[in-house]
Amino acid sequence: MRRRRSRLLRRCAAIAVVTGALAAGVFPAPQQTEAAWSEPEHAASAFTSLRLVPPQVQSVGTCARPALLNPTQVVLQVRWRWPATGQPYGSFTAQNSAWAVGGTAAPNVQTTGPDSAGVYTTSFTNGLLDGLLGSLLGQSYSVTVRSQLTPAGGQTWTSPNASTVNVNVPVLIGSPTCSFTNGT
């Protein structure tokens, strides 16, 4: 016990002496030097950065009031395209789109395309939306889409912004309205 205590006291005293010497300026400050590269070899490389942009909504083809007891009825149909044709968008397919309804991921949406103009069509059925949101009568909800990229053996990157379709279904009377805003 005494040996441990005396060792501890000696260590504390040594630390105090070194700290005091540093504070008093006993030890000289390090000298500045210039780095000199003596090797003639060097390497160069280029890299690019990427900020994913979400798919761009072109139009809302169907914006319908859900019919009772008809889960296969298409109540929302969104026409969209990739924001550019260059990399990485030139190699994207519908699988690179990530849809959400009311903030809940909707991985099982039906998407067809692209058509000759590069436009995809994604359809949302009454059954899918009812399962994600509950009853659709008299309800407002939003549908969002983001771009996703998964490099080989890497982690999935998702666009920071989304394109959004807003849907408003009146309670009893009136047609639903749909509007969209494209993310950047």
C-alpha positions in Angstrom: 0.0 0.0 0.0 2.8 2.4 1.0 4.7 1.6 -2.2 1.7 2.4 -4.4 1.1 5.7 -2.6 4.8 6.7 -2.9 4.8 5.9 -6.6 1.7 7.9 -7.1 3.2 10.8 -5.3 6.4 10.7 -7.3 4.5 10.6 -10.6 2.4 13.5 -9.6 5.5 15.5 -8.6 7.2 14.7 -11.9 4.1 15.8 -13.8 4.0 19.0 -11.8 7.7 19.7 -12.5 7.3 19.1 -16.3 4.2 21.2 -16.5 5.9 24.1 -14.5 8.9 23.9 -16.8 6.7 24.1 -19.9 4.8 27.0 -18.5 8.0 28.9 -17.5 9.4 28.4 -21.0 12.4 26.4 -20.0 12.1 24.1 -23.0 12.6 25.8 -26.4 9.7 26.1 -28.8 9.8 23.9 -31.8 11.4 25.4 -34.9 9.4 26.0 -38.0 10.7 24.1 -41.1 9.8 24.0 -44.7 8.9 20.6 -46.1 11.1 19.5 -49.0 10.0 16.8 -51.3 13.0 14.9 -52.4 11.2 12.2 -54.3 10.6 12.9 -58.0 7.6 10.6 -58.1 4.1 11.9 -57.6 0.6 10.8 -58.3 -2.5 12.7 -59.5 -6.1 11.7 -59.5 -9.5 13.3 -60.1 -12.7 12.7 -58.3 -16.2 14.1 -58.7 -18.9 14.8 -56.2 -22.5 14.0 -56.6 -25.7 15.4 -55.1 -28.7 13.3 -56.0 -31.8 15.2 -57.2 -35.2 13.5 -56.8 -37.3 12.3 -59.8 -39.2 15.2 -61.4 -43.0 14.9 -61.5 -44.3 15.7 -65.0 -48.0 15.4 -64.2 -50.7 13.7 -62.1 -52.7 11.5 -64.5 -55.3 10.2 -62.1 -56.5 11.9 -59.0 -59.7 10.0 -58.0 -62.0 9.6 -55.0 -61.6 6.0 -53.6 -64.5 3.7 -54.2 -65.7 1.7 -51.3 -64.8 -2.0 -51.5 -62.6 -1.7 -54.6 -59.0 -2.2 -53.5 -57.7 -2.5 -57.0 -59.0 1.0 -58.1 -56.1 3.3 -59.1 -56.7 6.5 -57.1 -53.5 8.2 -57.9 -51.2 8.0 -60.9 -48.0 10.0 -61.1 -46.0 10.6 -64.3 -42.3 11.3 -63.6 -38.8 11.2 -65.1 -35.2 11.4 -64.0 -33.8 14.9 -63.7 -31.0 14.4 -66.2 -29.7 11.9 -68.7 -26.1 12.0 -67.6 -24.5 9.9 -64.9 -25.8 8.5 -62.7 -29.3 9.0 -64.0 -28.7 7.5 -67.4 -28.4 4.1 -65.7 -31.3 4.5 -63.3 -34.4 2.4 -63.5 -37.7 2.5 -61.5 -35.9 0.6 -58.7 -33.9 3.8 -58.0 -37.0 5.6 -56.9 -38.0 5.5 -53.3 -41.7 6.3 -52.6 -43.4 7.2 -49.4 -47.1 7.9 -48.5 -47.8 10.0 -45.5 -44.2 9.6 -44.4 -44.4 5.7 -44.6 -42.3 3.9 -47.1 -44.3 2.4 -50.0 -41.9 -0.1 -51.6 -44.6 -2.1 -53.5 -45.9 0.6 -55.8 -46.5 -0.4 -59.4 -44.3 1.5 -61.9 -44.3 1.1 -65.7 -42.0 2.7 -68.3 -40.1 4.5 -69.3 -42.0 5.5 -72.4 -40.2 6.9 -75.5 -39.9 10.3 -73.8 -38.3 8.7 -70.7 -41.4 9.1 -68.5 -42.4 6.5 -65.9 -45.9 6.1 -64.5 -46.4 5.0 -60.9 -49.9 3.9 -59.8 -51.3 3.9 -56.3 -54.3 1.7 -55.7 -57.1 2.2 -53.1 -55.9 -1.0 -51.3 -52.3 0.2 -51.0 -53.2 3.7 -49.8 -55.9 2.3 -47.4 -53.3 -0.1 -45.9 -50.8 2.7 -45.4 -53.1 5.5 -44.3 -56.4 3.9 -43.1 -59.6 5.3 -44.6 -59.1 7.7 -47.4 -62.5 9.4 -47.1 -62.1 13.1 -46.3 -58.4 13.0 -45.9 -55.3 14.9 -47.2 -52.0 13.2 -47.6 -48.8 13.6 -49.5 -46.8 11.2 -51.6 -43.1 11.8 -51.9 -40.4 10.3 -54.2 -36.6 10.4 -53.8 -33.7 9.1 -55.8 -31.6 6.2 -54.5 -28.2 5.1 -55.5 -26.4 2.0 -54.1 -22.8 1.8 -55.4 -21.4 -1.7 -55.8 -20.7 -3.0 -52.3 -21.6 0.3 -50.8 -24.2 2.0 -48.7 -27.4 3.4 -50.2 -27.4 7.1 -50.9 -30.7 8.9 -51.0 -31.5 12.4 -52.4 -31.8 14.9 -49.6 -34.9 16.5 -51.1 -38.1 14.9 -52.4 -40.6 15.7 -55.1 -44.1 15.8 -53.5 -47.6 15.2 -54.7 -50.3 16.6 -52.3 -53.7 15.0 -52.4 -56.9 16.5 -50.8 -60.0 14.3 -50.7 -63.1 16.1 -49.6 -65.3 14.3 -47.0 -68.5 13.8 -49.0 -68.9 16.2 -51.9 -66.5 17.4 -54.5 -63.6 16.0 -56.5 -60.2 15.4 -55.0 -57.4 17.8 -55.9 -53.8 16.9 -56.5 -50.9 19.2 -56.9 -47.1 18.6 -57.1 -43.9 20.3 -56.2 -40.5 19.1 -57.6 -37.6 18.9 -55.3 -34.2 20.2 -56.3 
